[in-house]
Amino acid sequence: MITDSDRQVADNIQRHGCHVYSVLASADDAPDFSPPFSYSIGLVDSLGVPDVIVLGENARIGKSMIDAYQEFSTAGRRFEPGHLYAGFLGGGFEVYVEPVALDAVRPYMLGCLRWYRERPWRAAQIIFPSVQGTWPWDEGAPRWLVRGQPMLGRPRPDRR
């Protein structure tokens, strides 16, 4: 059964190349804590690149990162695993864009499961440091960064 939500997703993919969902964090003390996150639906169809997820950021920043990923991909450039991308959002902001196992993203990217159904699809995670330059895997990384940005692919993209 096609819902109004399905139609909105299809319309956004047709008009904008993807649809972006953002989800609020669960309660910090919840036993099944989930960080805030945003993800794309439809980039596999529109650009032939993996859909992407940003964990640990609010909806505005998550969407900005997804928009930058889409602009990069629309320009014909592709992300390589283990490569640090400086200036991703301007101002020298650095990120890694790492492929993830679909089993790892299933709890987050439910809209992709609904959109692609039985069709094959791929996903990647945008991984970012704190404003001080600390990565989630660094010793002494703040709890909010480690807990808010679980690694859904390789635990250390800075090491090949």
Phi, psi and omega in degrees: 000127179272128182257171175300323178297318177300318179295321179295317178300311181300318179297315180295322178296317180295316185279324188240357180091343176193169173242142179244127173255141173234140183233135178287158177291152171281173179302137185301330181263007179292140179298332179249050182309137174229129179288166172293150179201159175226149178209157179265157171228131172106353181292332175299317181286315187279326185236351182074020178246160179299146167293162190226148179235143175237117180255145173088008178235156179290171186300320183295312181289320177302315179295321178300319179293319178295319177300317179296318177300316180294317179298316178302313182290322178298327179285000177090001179273154181231148178273140177251134177302142177077005180258131178275126180255106179277150177070022184304314178249019184084167177064020177080008180298127183253145176216160164249146173237109188243137174296149179232156176285136181300328177300326181287330183263349181309317180295339182262314191263055182297327178297325177292319178301318180290318183292310185278337181049248183268354180286149178290146176209164181229159179219155177223160178242134172271121182248132186227156177270173171290170179295342176275357179091012179272131178267158183302334182268355181289143175299134180081009177300140180300147182305319182299326181286317180292312182287325184279348183227067178299142181277117183264356176237232178290142181291337181222085180296345179282355178239125181278000000 
